[in-house]
């Protein structure tokens, strides 16, 4: 199996957890250079129906490694109006800058939405 520049592929274990702590595990395959989207709309590879989630909330993408023998990296880009956060292992949640690709550490948690508009 060749891991050429465009042939990299990883299986990502996602766990969607709502405010009550209920988790829904989901496996998705990421191919190098192809992004998957997370959001409210049915056309997203990962559909999340929680309040405050944008139709297309964020995108997750596989990037090539830093060096010739480095493993590929996973990056997330915020596309939402309510924000996307990332919580690294043992770190605090950091709000991502909209439209900026951010590389994730293994074991990171993507937090969405960062803010929910109060009703009333």
C-alpha positions in Angstrom: 0.0 0.0 0.0 1.6 3.3 -1.1 1.1 6.4 1.0 1.7 8.8 -1.8 1.0 12.5 -1.6 -2.7 12.0 -2.5 -3.3 8.5 -1.3 -3.3 9.0 2.5 -6.5 7.9 4.3 -7.4 7.6 8.0 -10.4 6.5 9.9 -11.5 9.1 12.4 -13.4 8.1 15.5 -15.9 10.9 16.2 -18.2 11.1 19.2 -21.0 13.6 19.1 -22.0 14.5 22.7 -25.0 16.6 23.6 -25.4 18.9 26.6 -26.8 16.1 28.6 -23.6 14.0 28.0 -25.3 11.5 25.7 -22.7 10.3 23.2 -23.2 9.0 19.6 -20.0 7.4 18.3 -19.4 7.7 14.5 -16.6 6.6 12.3 -15.7 8.6 9.2 -13.0 8.0 6.6 -10.8 11.0 5.7 -9.0 11.0 2.4 -6.0 13.3 1.8 -7.2 16.7 0.4 -10.9 15.9 0.7 -12.8 17.7 3.4 -15.9 16.4 5.3 -18.5 18.8 6.7 -20.2 18.8 10.1 -23.5 20.7 10.5 -27.2 20.7 10.7 -28.0 20.1 7.0 -28.6 16.6 5.7 -25.9 16.9 3.1 -23.1 17.0 5.7 -21.1 13.8 6.3 -21.7 14.3 10.1 -25.1 15.7 10.9 -25.6 17.4 14.3 -29.0 18.7 15.2 -28.2 20.5 18.5 -29.3 24.1 19.0 -26.9 26.7 17.7 -25.4 24.5 15.0 -25.0 26.1 11.6 -26.1 24.4 8.4 -22.4 23.9 7.5 -20.7 24.4 10.9 -17.1 23.2 10.3 -15.1 21.2 8.0 -12.5 18.4 8.9 -9.7 17.7 6.5 -6.7 15.3 6.2 -3.4 17.1 5.6 -0.1 15.6 4.6 2.5 15.2 7.4 5.2 17.7 8.0 8.0 15.6 6.6 8.4 12.7 4.2 7.9 10.1 6.9 5.6 12.1 9.1 2.0 10.8 9.6 -0.9 12.8 8.0 -2.5 15.4 10.3 -6.2 16.3 10.8 -7.3 19.9 10.6 -10.6 21.7 11.4 -11.9 24.9 9.9 -14.8 26.9 11.5 -17.5 27.9 8.9 -20.2 28.9 11.5 -21.9 31.9 12.9 -21.8 30.6 16.5 -18.2 29.5 16.5 -16.2 26.2 16.8 -13.8 25.5 19.6 -11.0 22.9 20.1 -10.0 21.4 23.4 -6.6 19.7 23.2 -5.8 16.8 25.6 -5.5 18.4 29.1 -6.0 21.9 27.7 -8.7 24.5 27.8 -11.2 25.1 25.0 -9.9 27.6 22.4 -12.2 29.4 20.0 -11.1 28.9 16.4 -10.8 31.9 14.1 -13.4 31.6 11.4 -12.1 30.3 8.1 -8.7 29.4 9.5 -7.5 25.8 9.2 -6.3 24.5 12.6 -4.3 21.3 13.0 -5.7 19.0 15.8 -3.7 17.1 18.3 -4.6 13.4 18.6 -7.3 13.1 21.3 -8.6 16.7 20.7 -12.3 17.5 21.2 -14.1 19.8 18.7 -16.7 21.9 20.6 -19.7 23.2 18.7 -21.4 25.6 19.0 -19.2 27.9 21.2 -22.2 30.1 22.0 -25.9 29.5 21.9 -28.3 32.5 21.5 -30.7 32.6 24.4 -34.4 32.4 23.3 -36.6 35.1 24.7 
